[in-house]
Amino acid sequence: MSEAFSGRQDLPARISTLWRLLLPGIAAPGMLPRLRTSCPPEPEIPTGAFGGTAPA
């Protein structure tokens, strides 16, 4: 469904929502506050070998 609606752009958010629903039923209560259920940060895109811009 994610592919049809948004080309899978929303997939990380949908998986995070799924984990927030499932984890309370499968994880020990003391572990829940330490688990990250949000989307990971966006990766940095390297700009080139020497910090310049990438060739066009």
C-alpha positions in Angstrom: 0.0 0.0 0.0 2.9 2.4 0.8 4.2 1.9 -2.8 0.9 2.7 -4.4 0.3 5.9 -2.3 3.7 7.5 -2.0 6.4 5.5 -3.7 7.4 4.1 -0.3 8.4 7.6 0.9 6.2 7.1 4.0 7.4 3.6 4.8 9.8 4.5 7.7 6.9 6.4 9.4 4.5 3.5 8.9 7.0 1.0 10.3 7.6 3.3 13.3 3.9 3.3 13.9 3.7 -0.5 13.7 6.5 -0.8 16.2 4.8 1.5 18.7 1.7 -0.7 18.5 3.5 -4.1 18.7 6.4 -3.4 21.2 4.3 -3.1 24.3 3.0 -6.6 23.7 6.4 -8.3 23.1 9.0 -6.2 25.0 9.6 -6.3 28.7 8.1 -3.2 30.4 11.6 -1.9 31.6 12.9 -1.9 28.0 10.2 0.2 26.4 11.6 3.6 27.5 15.0 2.7 26.1 13.8 1.6 22.6 13.7 4.1 19.8 10.4 3.8 17.8 10.7 7.0 15.8 12.2 7.3 12.3 15.9 7.4 12.1 17.6 10.7 11.1 18.1 11.3 7.4 21.6 10.3 6.3 24.0 12.9 5.2 24.8 12.9 1.5 28.5 13.3 0.8 29.2 16.3 -1.4 32.5 15.0 -2.9 35.9 13.5 -2.1 37.3 16.8 -0.9 34.2 18.5 0.5 33.4 20.3 -2.7 30.3 19.8 -4.8 29.7 16.7 -6.8 30.4 16.8 -10.6 27.4 17.3 -12.8 
